[in-house]
Amino acid sequence: MPILIENELLYLAIPKTGCISITNAIIRSNLNYELAPVLKKEYDKYKELIESKNHEFNIGPNHYRLDQLKKEFGNKKTISIKRNHLDRFISAINFSYRLFEIKNIKPKIDLNKIDNEYIYKLIDDEFVFLVENYDFVKVLKYFSDDCNYKKKDLEFLFTFVPSSFMKCGYKVDYEFDISELHLLEKFLNDRYGSNVSIQKLNTTGDMVSGIIKNTELSNFIWDKFEKKHNQKNII
């Protein structure tokens, strides 16, 4: 979500880190903010409903990488949310299966049959390459034999993108853990005298797979998704 807060802070929205909750909190607060054109166009469609708080502003696939944000708004300080890489991955699996159901996409196997061994076979370097290059039709083939979908119908698969890919080698100036969003509220409210209140939105619910969180799986997901980007120099 390309948002500039108080002409000072760039909010880097990393998928599966509470982006919709935070975006809605910002636009419903008394903060001064600026939306990039792609997001403002979407916002304007539902402005009346959003401002009446009767409509959740679902920003969809409008995620900008940090280099894109800086190009849009200038070299401002940045703020973002961090989340454990394995938790993000599992959340992306759950979210994708929820969208498969909504879009009537038949997966190769049911969610409850996905376990650690299946993940080791499923995720390879090509998978990550395709996600980072927005080739969502080919990403879908990892999960389904369905081929009758266009890229724009599958943009939800971008949620698998590595968080370090979104940062582009930059160091985020102010970073808060997803379990401590109250500290983000306090930071914004103390800094700007604002009334930001972050409500939990867009949760995937109690979706269950056979994935067991352990060190081996955590290291596997780190090596596949995050390691190469973290080896780059921090700007």
C-alpha positions in Angstrom: 0.0 0.0 0.0 1.7 3.1 -1.2 1.0 5.6 1.6 3.0 8.7 2.8 2.2 9.6 6.4 2.4 13.3 7.4 4.7 14.0 4.4 7.4 12.2 6.5 7.0 8.4 6.8 6.6 5.9 4.0 4.5 2.9 5.1 6.0 -0.2 3.6 3.1 -2.8 3.5 4.6 -6.3 3.5 1.9 -9.0 2.6 0.6 -10.9 5.6 1.7 -8.4 8.2 -1.7 -6.7 9.0 -1.6 -4.4 5.9 -5.4 -4.0 5.6 -5.8 -3.4 9.3 -3.1 -0.7 9.3 -4.2 0.9 6.1 -7.8 1.2 7.3 -6.5 2.6 10.7 -4.5 5.3 8.9 -7.2 6.4 6.5 -9.8 6.6 9.3 -7.6 8.5 11.6 -6.9 12.3 11.7 -3.4 11.7 10.3 -2.5 13.6 7.1 -1.7 11.0 4.5 -1.2 10.7 0.8 -2.1 7.7 -1.4 -0.2 6.9 -4.6 -2.4 7.2 -7.7 -3.0 3.5 -8.1 -4.3 3.3 -4.5 -6.2 6.6 -4.6 -8.1 5.5 -7.7 -9.3 2.4 -5.8 -10.1 4.4 -2.7 -12.2 6.9 -4.6 -14.5 4.2 -5.8 -15.6 3.5 -2.2 -14.8 6.8 -0.5 -18.3 7.4 0.9 -18.6 3.9 2.4 -15.1 3.9 3.8 -15.4 7.2 5.5 -18.7 6.1 7.0 -16.8 3.0 8.4 -19.3 0.7 6.7 -16.8 -0.7 4.3 -13.4 -2.3 4.7 -10.8 -0.7 2.4 -9.3 -3.9 0.9 -6.3 -2.7 -1.0 -5.9 -5.9 -3.0 -2.6 -6.4 -4.8 -1.4 -2.8 -4.6 1.8 -3.5 -2.8 4.8 -1.4 -3.6 8.4 -2.4 -2.9 10.4 0.1 -1.0 12.4 1.3 -4.0 9.0 2.0 -5.8 7.8 3.9 -2.7 10.9 6.1 -2.7 10.5 6.8 -6.4 6.9 7.8 -5.9 7.3 9.9 -2.8 11.0 10.7 -2.4 13.7 9.4 0.0 11.6 9.6 3.2 12.0 7.6 6.4 10.2 4.3 6.4 7.9 2.4 8.8 6.9 -1.3 8.5 5.8 -4.4 10.3 7.9 -7.5 10.7 6.7 -11.1 11.1 8.4 -14.4 11.5 9.1 -15.8 8.0 7.6 -19.2 8.7 4.4 -17.7 10.2 4.1 -15.5 7.1 4.5 -18.5 4.8 1.9 -20.6 6.6 -0.5 -17.6 6.6 0.1 -17.2 2.8 -0.8 -20.9 2.4 -4.0 -20.5 4.4 -4.9 -17.2 2.6 -4.3 -18.8 -0.8 -6.6 -21.8 0.0 -9.3 -19.4 1.1 -9.1 -17.6 -2.2 -9.0 -21.0 -4.1 -12.4 -21.7 -2.5 -13.8 -18.2 -3.3 -12.6 -18.4 -6.9 -13.6 -22.0 -7.4 -10.0 -23.1 -8.1 -9.7 -26.8 -7.4 -6.3 -27.5 -5.6 -4.3 -30.7 -6.2 -4.7 -31.7 -2.5 -6.8 -30.5 0.4 -5.3 -28.1 2.8 -5.5 -30.6 5.7 -3.2 -32.9 3.7 -0.4 -30.4 3.4 2.4 -31.3 5.8 6.1 -30.5 6.1 7.2 -33.2 3.6 4.8 -31.8 1.0 6.2 -28.3 1.5 9.7 -29.6 0.9 8.6 -31.0 -2.4 6.4 -28.1 -3.3 8.6 -25.1 -2.8 11.7 -24.8 -5.1 13.8 -21.9 -6.3 11.6 -21.6 -9.4 8.5 -21.0 -7.2 10.2 -18.1 -5.5 11.4 -16.7 -8.9 7.9 -16.8 -10.3 6.4 -15.0 -7.3 9.0 -12.3 -7.5 8.4 -11.8 -11.2 4.6 -11.7 -10.8 4.1 -14.9 -13.0 1.1 -16.0 -11.0 -0.4 -18.3 -13.7 2.7 -20.5 -13.4 2.7 -20.2 -9.6 -0.9 -21.5 -9.6 0.3 -24.7 -11.3 2.2 -25.6 -8.2 -1.2 -25.8 -6.4 -3.7 -26.7 -9.1 -4.1 -28.3 -12.5 -6.6 -25.5 -13.3 -5.3 -23.3 -16.1 -8.3 -21.2 -17.0 -7.3 -18.1 -15.0 -5.6 -14.9 -15.9 -2.9 -13.1 -14.0 -5.2 -10.4 -12.6 -7.4 -13.2 -11.1 -4.4 -14.7 -9.3 -2.6 -11.6 -7.8 -3.4 -12.9 -4.3 -0.5 -15.3 -4.8 1.8 -12.3 -4.3 1.4 -12.9 -0.6 4.2 -15.5 -0.9 6.7 -12.7 -1.8 9.7 -12.6 0.6 9.6 -9.7 3.1 13.3 -8.9 2.3 12.3 -8.7 -1.4 9.9 -5.9 -0.5 12.7 -4.0 1.4 15.0 -4.0 -1.6 18.2 -3.9 0.6 17.1 -0.8 2.5 17.0 -0.7 6.3 13.5 0.2 7.6 13.8 3.1 10.1 10.9 2.1 12.3 9.9 -1.5 12.5 7.3 -3.1 14.8 6.5 -6.8 15.4 3.1 -7.9 14.2 2.3 -9.1 17.8 2.9 -5.5 19.1 0.7 -3.3 16.8 -0.3 -1.4 19.9 3.3 0.0 19.9 2.8 1.2 16.3 -0.4 2.9 17.5 1.5 4.6 20.4 4.3 5.6 18.1 2.0 7.4 15.6 -0.2 8.9 18.3 2.7 10.2 20.4 4.5 11.5 17.3 1.6 13.3 15.6 -1.1 13.6 18.3 -3.2 11.3 16.2 -6.1 9.0 17.1 -4.9 5.8 15.2 -6.8 2.7 16.4 -5.8 -0.6 14.6 -8.6 -3.1 14.4 -7.9 -6.7 13.4 -9.3 -7.2 9.8 -9.0 -9.7 7.0 -8.1 -12.7 9.0 -8.0 -16.2 7.4 -9.8 -17.8 10.3 -9.2 -21.3 11.8 -7.8 -22.9 8.6 -5.9 -26.1 9.5 -3.1 -27.9 7.7 -0.8 -30.7 8.7 2.2 -28.3 8.9 4.3 -28.6 12.0 6.4 -25.5 12.9 10.0 -26.6 13.7 13.5 -25.5 13.1 14.0 -27.6 10.0 11.0 -26.1 8.2 11.9 -22.6 9.4 15.4 -22.9 8.0 14.1 -24.3 4.7 11.6 -21.4 4.2 14.3 -18.9 5.2 16.8 -20.4 2.7 14.3 -20.4 -0.1 12.6 -17.0 0.4 14.7 -14.7 2.5 18.4 -15.6 2.5 19.5 -14.3 -0.9 18.0 -10.9 -0.3 19.5 -10.6 3.2 22.9 -11.2 1.8 22.7 -7.9 -0.1 24.2 -4.8 1.4 21.8 -2.7 3.5 21.4 0.8 2.1 
